[in-house]
């Protein structure tokens, strides 16, 4: 019979040979065996039950041969210390988006009194990771999240039921569902890949096109959001965008056309790329 150590080594070696992440093999093994990391380490020289070995093998074949993201195989991804359900109908939460949330929280503390109940809008919520995280990390918030995809909304609502937070979800395109409301904070991570750009098959073949492509230059949704912002922003406001690494200056130009006096900050991620843009009331 095969031990956990032997199974892990065999599939990790194959992953390396196929230019895949060997660390993904451990995640799949943990998921299929329903073990934590410490339990797996303690069990490495024990024999793998046949049912577990079969499940691990099927999951690994999905990852190595079919190229399915491990998050889709497992059905979840961790974001800001919480487990969010994901599937092919939503974008898999990225580490860069965790950085966006971290910078937003820092700026909220800097700009607004801690006792102020903030009205926050998350535009195009997808899995709900930004909206739910902001609602849970800063208690004095009322978050509204918009999303045009019924399937994505279903995932977001499942995550909300599991994790909680003061979040209301609205079906519709960008700001359309909230055009009669006022918000202190608006955050958006819309599709920003230029139409026709070649993607890694891991992304292009498995994540929803509606969440990836942003028109000919990737900025279509930023233009629309920024054009419509004035009617929903409170006098004292903060707006936050995530975007492509080469789009910061063009997005800043769009902001200047509509908010000529607004202080604009482009924030680099941990890789040193300008991936976030913020502007606030004067």
Wavefront OBJ file of the C-alpha trace (Angstrom):
o trace
v 0.000 0.000 0.000
v 1.047 3.605 -0.619
v 1.985 5.954 2.205
v 1.080 9.649 2.289
v 4.769 10.489 1.853
v 5.078 8.306 -1.255
v 1.891 9.692 -2.790
v 2.960 13.283 -2.129
v 6.440 12.725 -3.588
v 5.132 10.941 -6.679
v 2.652 13.626 -7.659
v 4.923 16.538 -6.627
v 7.638 15.144 -8.931
v 5.135 14.890 -11.771
v 3.979 18.450 -11.117
v 7.543 19.718 -11.447
v 7.996 17.790 -14.686
v 4.877 19.486 -16.090
v 5.827 22.985 -14.845
v 3.011 22.954 -12.288
v 3.145 23.979 -8.647
v 4.157 21.080 -6.365
v 2.599 22.978 -3.440
v -0.775 22.479 -5.135
v -0.382 18.729 -4.678
v -0.186 19.143 -0.914
v -3.328 21.318 -0.938
v -5.196 18.664 -2.911
v -3.977 15.916 -0.578
v -5.067 17.907 2.475
v -8.468 18.551 0.923
v -9.125 14.952 -0.108
v -7.864 13.445 3.134
v -9.685 16.081 5.251
v -6.540 16.606 7.278
v -4.826 19.719 8.579
v -1.138 20.297 7.820
v 0.016 19.116 11.261
v -2.054 15.937 11.012
v -0.646 15.191 7.556
v 2.936 15.630 8.765
v 2.246 13.231 11.638
v 0.712 10.708 9.219
v 3.261 10.820 6.376
v 4.435 7.233 6.889
v 0.955 5.799 7.313
v -0.821 4.036 4.470
v -3.386 6.025 2.502
v -6.883 4.510 2.558
v -7.905 3.316 -0.902
v -10.859 5.716 -1.149
v -8.653 8.662 -0.249
v -5.966 7.619 -2.744
v -8.611 7.418 -5.472
v -9.945 10.900 -4.645
v -6.423 12.375 -4.564
v -5.554 10.753 -7.888
v -8.701 12.106 -9.574
v -8.052 15.595 -8.198
v -4.399 15.566 -9.265
v -5.317 14.371 -12.759
v -7.801 17.254 -12.990
v -5.022 19.673 -12.061
v -2.096 18.214 -14.005
v -3.847 16.881 -17.125
v -6.931 19.061 -17.522
v -5.422 22.258 -16.154
v -8.280 22.993 -13.745
v -7.381 25.537 -11.065
v -7.000 23.859 -7.694
v -9.453 26.399 -6.260
v -12.151 24.998 -8.546
v -11.259 21.429 -7.607
v -11.323 22.256 -3.893
v -14.235 24.674 -4.287
v -12.761 27.501 -2.234
v -9.934 29.991 -1.788
v -8.658 31.788 1.298
v -8.933 35.567 1.318
v -7.970 37.793 4.229
v -7.959 34.792 6.559
v -11.403 33.505 5.544
v -12.463 30.700 3.227
v -14.563 31.875 0.273
v -16.453 29.496 -1.977
v -15.468 29.819 -5.637
v -16.360 28.118 -8.906
v -16.198 28.753 -12.647
v -18.790 31.546 -12.328
v -16.563 33.923 -10.327
v -13.028 35.206 -10.492
v -10.706 33.445 -8.060
v -9.669 36.013 -5.392
v -6.080 37.163 -5.892
v -3.430 38.199 -3.395
v -3.320 41.651 -5.017
v -6.966 42.132 -4.081
v -6.118 41.330 -0.464
v -3.593 44.167 -0.692
v -6.332 46.451 -2.063
v -8.568 45.670 0.931
v -5.681 46.224 3.339
v -4.961 49.666 1.858
v -8.663 50.573 1.919
v -8.923 49.696 5.615
v -5.855 51.797 6.376
v -7.311 54.771 4.499
v -10.708 54.417 6.189
v -9.053 54.730 9.593
v -7.045 57.705 8.366
v -9.922 59.614 6.722
v -13.080 58.858 8.686
v -13.924 58.960 12.426
v -13.994 55.443 13.856
v -17.557 55.918 15.123
v -18.904 56.964 11.698
v -21.116 54.321 10.075
v -19.704 54.148 6.565
v -21.811 53.445 3.500
v -19.602 51.356 1.202
v -20.283 50.247 -2.372
v -18.473 47.295 -3.969
v -18.986 47.443 -7.750
v -19.022 44.051 -9.514
v -18.637 41.944 -6.395
v -18.050 38.498 -7.952
v -17.517 36.061 -5.079
v -18.261 38.835 -2.583
v -14.756 38.700 -1.105
v -14.188 42.474 -1.016
v -17.665 43.414 0.238
v -17.838 40.743 2.926
v -14.274 41.333 4.117
v -14.787 45.098 4.464
v -18.041 44.526 6.356
v -16.364 42.095 8.752
v -13.105 43.973 9.243
v -14.742 47.336 10.014
v -17.877 46.840 12.057
v -19.339 50.331 11.533
v -20.142 49.736 7.867
v -23.151 49.146 5.673
v -22.017 47.575 2.441
v -23.912 47.321 -0.834
v -22.504 45.065 -3.556
v -23.607 45.110 -7.201
v -23.205 42.309 -9.725
v -24.666 41.711 -13.188
v -24.225 37.918 -13.184
v -26.947 35.847 -11.496
v -24.517 32.944 -11.103
v -21.880 35.122 -9.450
v -24.525 36.609 -7.141
v -25.496 33.107 -6.055
v -21.878 32.425 -5.035
v -21.579 35.784 -3.236
v -24.785 35.165 -1.292
v -23.585 31.702 -0.250
v -20.373 33.256 1.052
v -22.369 35.898 2.886
v -24.564 33.284 4.573
v -21.458 31.396 5.694
v -19.353 34.356 6.813
v -21.779 37.133 7.754
v -21.296 40.900 7.668
v -23.717 43.762 6.935
v -23.916 43.367 3.135
v -26.823 43.836 0.730
v -26.489 42.453 -2.803
v -28.089 44.151 -5.817
v -28.478 42.693 -9.299
v -27.451 45.035 -12.100
v -24.698 46.640 -14.165
v -22.053 48.705 -12.335
v -23.714 51.684 -10.542
v -27.155 51.270 -12.099
v -28.734 49.459 -9.097
v -27.666 52.226 -6.680
v -28.160 55.392 -8.734
v -30.512 56.892 -6.107
v -28.194 56.208 -3.145
v -25.203 57.969 -1.567
v -21.942 56.323 -0.484
v -18.904 57.400 1.494
v -16.667 54.752 -0.066
v -16.701 53.110 -3.500
v -14.413 50.226 -4.416
v -14.192 48.526 -7.803
v -12.083 45.769 -9.288
v -13.761 45.546 -12.712
v -12.591 43.499 -15.699
v -9.456 45.204 -17.031
v -7.823 42.875 -19.579
v -7.871 44.334 -23.123
v -10.128 42.396 -25.487
v -8.202 39.875 -27.544
v -5.213 39.622 -25.229
v -3.884 36.076 -24.952
v -4.314 34.623 -21.473
v -2.712 31.767 -19.612
v -5.023 28.765 -20.244
v -5.364 28.324 -16.469
v -7.195 31.670 -16.470
v -8.679 31.917 -19.957
v -10.116 28.404 -20.044
v -11.555 28.312 -16.534
v -12.543 31.778 -15.295
v -15.598 33.720 -16.510
v -14.935 35.959 -19.532
v -17.375 38.536 -18.139
v -14.992 39.048 -15.196
v -11.830 39.322 -17.300
v -12.159 41.553 -20.361
v -12.665 45.320 -20.220
v -13.081 46.379 -23.837
v -10.494 47.271 -26.466
v -8.051 48.943 -24.048
v -9.281 47.304 -20.829
v -10.629 50.594 -19.426
v -14.254 50.569 -20.576
v -15.697 49.875 -17.133
v -13.449 52.402 -15.374
v -14.703 55.139 -17.710
v -18.309 54.223 -17.066
v -17.886 54.014 -13.284
v -15.946 57.274 -12.989
v -18.417 59.125 -15.258
v -21.316 58.064 -13.018
v -19.665 58.500 -9.616
v -20.626 62.119 -8.904
v -24.285 61.320 -8.439
v -23.644 58.733 -5.692
v -20.648 60.114 -3.740
v -20.983 61.784 -0.350
v -19.217 65.129 0.177
v -16.453 63.345 2.109
v -15.562 60.287 0.060
v -12.938 57.721 -0.878
v -12.781 55.766 -4.150
v -10.511 52.741 -4.692
v -9.695 50.823 -7.875
v -7.672 47.716 -8.628
v -6.340 47.605 -12.202
v -3.660 46.271 -14.508
v -0.023 47.104 -13.774
v 0.266 49.396 -16.825
v -3.076 51.227 -16.491
v -2.516 53.540 -13.502
v -1.679 56.723 -15.414
v -4.528 56.321 -17.904
v -7.011 55.746 -15.069
v -5.652 58.808 -13.280
v -6.247 60.819 -16.466
v -9.890 59.670 -16.550
v -10.308 60.652 -12.894
v -8.809 64.119 -13.532
v -11.305 64.786 -16.324
v -14.233 64.260 -13.955
v -12.678 65.186 -10.588
v -10.013 67.781 -11.520
v -9.199 68.777 -7.929
v -9.253 65.324 -6.344
v -6.020 64.079 -4.720
v -5.032 60.878 -6.566
v -2.680 58.203 -5.209
v -1.289 55.287 -7.223
v -0.251 52.457 -4.916
v 2.271 49.753 -5.769
v 1.698 46.145 -4.774
v 4.313 43.995 -3.044
v 5.776 43.119 -6.450
v 6.453 46.811 -7.073
v 3.740 47.223 -9.717
v 1.177 50.049 -9.716
v -1.956 47.976 -9.233
v -4.187 50.280 -7.132
v -5.457 53.834 -7.552
v -7.241 55.881 -4.877
v -8.819 59.297 -4.910
v -10.674 61.183 -2.230
v -12.603 64.344 -1.568
v -10.598 67.568 -1.445
l 1 2 3 4 5 6 7 8 9 10 11 12 13 14 15 16 17 18 19 20 21 22 23 24 25 26 27 28 29 30 31 32 33 34 35 36 37 38 39 40 41 42 43 44 45 46 47 48 49 50 51 52 53 54 55 56 57 58 59 60 61 62 63 64 65 66 67 68 69 70 71 72 73 74 75 76 77 78 79 80 81 82 83 84 85 86 87 88 89 90 91 92 93 94 95 96 97 98 99 100 101 102 103 104 105 106 107 108 109 110 111 112 113 114 115 116 117 118 119 120 121 122 123 124 125 126 127 128 129 130 131 132 133 134 135 136 137 138 139 140 141 142 143 144 145 146 147 148 149 150 151 152 153 154 155 156 157 158 159 160 161 162 163 164 165 166 167 168 169 170 171 172 173 174 175 176 177 178 179 180 181 182 183 184 185 186 187 188 189 190 191 192 193 194 195 196 197 198 199 200 201 202 203 204 205 206 207 208 209 210 211 212 213 214 215 216 217 218 219 220 221 222 223 224 225 226 227 228 229 230 231 232 233 234 235 236 237 238 239 240 241 242 243 244 245 246 247 248 249 250 251 252 253 254 255 256 257 258 259 260 261 262 263 264 265 266 267 268 269 270 271 272 273 274 275 276 277 278 279 280 281 282
